[in-house]
Amino acid sequence: MTFNVALSGLNAAQKDLDVTSNNIANVNTTGFKESRAEFVDVFATSLLAAGNTKAGDGVLTSEVAQQFSQGSIRFTNNALDLAITGNGFFATVPELSSLERSYTRAGEFKLNSDNFIVNSQGGHLLGFPVNSDGSSSSVALSTASPIQIPTASGSPMQSREVDIRMNLPAGDPVIAAAFDITDPLTYNHSTSVTVFDSLGDSHVMTYYFKKSAANEWDVYTAVDGQQLNIADTGTGSGVNSAGATPTNTGIPAGAARMYFSAGGEFQGQYPDTLTTAQLGAGILTNGADPTQTITIDFNLDPTGGNPNEPTQFAAGFEVTSLEQDGLAVGRLTGLDIDDDGLIRATYSNGTSEPLARVALVNFANNQGLTQVGGTSWKESLTSGEALAGEAGSGTFGTINSSALEQSNVNLTAELIDLISAQRNFQANSRSLEVDNQLNQTILQIR
């Protein structure tokens, strides 16, 4: 029996050495969680045995328990490197149609040949579907699916409105000559902006300003050098220089007119809505929408001064804002991942699109998870069912992009444990040696 006690001690010491060595070996393994060998004593007795004199029957390994404490965060330059700060696991599946989920804290993700986000074992990262505003449409694990980054370009959008703010010089001379787009002597100033058709092709839209009278300016437009008339709506907005509602009297066909007060404030325009004729004929030759028109917005506020309105002060011609709402075709330029796991694609045309939200999973008993290698675990009866949710909500931690969670192994503590386990092994070996010597002494008795 004494041999068995010593052997159990040797086995326990060996198990402790194995666990400690495994921890040390994985000190640089991303997402690794250290283990701890837990032991219990063996004490067997019978009904009639004297329990108060029982010496004990050795030691037994009760469990090799993983310790799910937080590892330190190391920052990287890869947006798909993800680290969880707090509770939770990433969920992955080996194949697109598989329901065999694995769970990991190692966030070393990358794109495969089909643009799916995968880890080094080929596991596909699962995410929740999202709405156009980035909110999750469902946070059930059954609705989570592998996340794919789109290869298509960002969709173009035709320009519909241009917003202009500028100062027209009050001291400019009145020009009596008829406007001629090819003759710069027939207008005072011009400025241009790039606009887009329905296919995302770019065009240059130019605005010409001609002083027609004191405190009055005519506006002409052209796209790609071809003059476009401004549609006559039959009504004006605000007041003209005489304090009356503006009319089309004296305004050249196809032009608009702006009216300023003696103090240089913008106070009226004709027509009330400045919309160009259709761009189609002679301009859109690529099959784009030929009915496209563009509205010019001077931000007229008839009730009073507006800082977004044009001015006519004794200063030079200055454009302070020139914006349009169209978009060119965009190519994918990057990915942004928020701390709540929302993955957003950004495009070269300045747009962004939410793609999915990284799914996080938690368990009632993390130590009950079954290890499957590759720094991954699977659900078991003792772990409880997987509970899915969004990062940053409830008990779930947050997600750091361009970061990795390092192993939670404390190398100094493990080296000390290694020495302790070695001494324990030596002591049990000595106990076994003494037992052997006693047995030899007994066998030599005659």
Helices and strands as residue ranges (DSSP letters): H 2-25, E 35-41, G 51-53, E 59-66, E 73-75, E 82-85, E 89-93, E 102-104, E 110-111, E 117-118, E 124-128, G 141-143, E 145-146, E 161-167, G 184-186, E 189-196, E 202-213, E 216-223, E 226-228, E 237-238, E 256-260, E 266-270, E 274-275, H 280-283, E 295-297, E 318-324, E 332-337, E 342-347, E 352-358, E 360-362, G 366-368, E 370-373, E 376-378, E 387-389, E 398-401, E 403-405, H 411-443
